[in-house]
Amino acid sequence: MSSALHAQAAFAPRRRASRGLLAARRTERRDRLIASALLLALLAGWALNFISIKQLSLSLGGFIAHATARQA
């Protein structure tokens, strides 16, 4: 009976440690996602200094029209 209790006590810290590790990974993943979104927003803002929204929408519309014509 006491060996079973010792075995449970030995595994208990590992469970808590793995939960902490999982939380740390989630936090790291969330931080990486936020950093990626921020970098994407900065790059988009930088690109919009050179290309206007109107030019971008016209180019995108032309690309879509060309792609649909190729598939037909």
C-alpha positions, 0 to 999 in steps of 0.5 A, a space after each residue: 500500500 505504501 509503495 503505491 502512495 510513493 508512486 503516486 507522490 512521485 508522479 504528481 510533480 511531473 503532472 504539474 510540471 507538464 501543465 506548466 509547460 503546456 501553459 508556457 507553450 500556449 503563451 509562447 504560441 500566442 506571443 508568436 502569433 501577436 508578433 506575426 500579426 504586428 509584423 504583417 500590419 507594419 509591412 502592409 502599412 509600409 507597402 501602402 506608402 508605395 501603392 494606393 488602395 485603388 491601384 491595389 484593388 484594380 490590380 486584384 480585380 484584373 488578376 481575378 478576371 484573368 484567372 477566371 478567364 484562364 479556367 473557363 
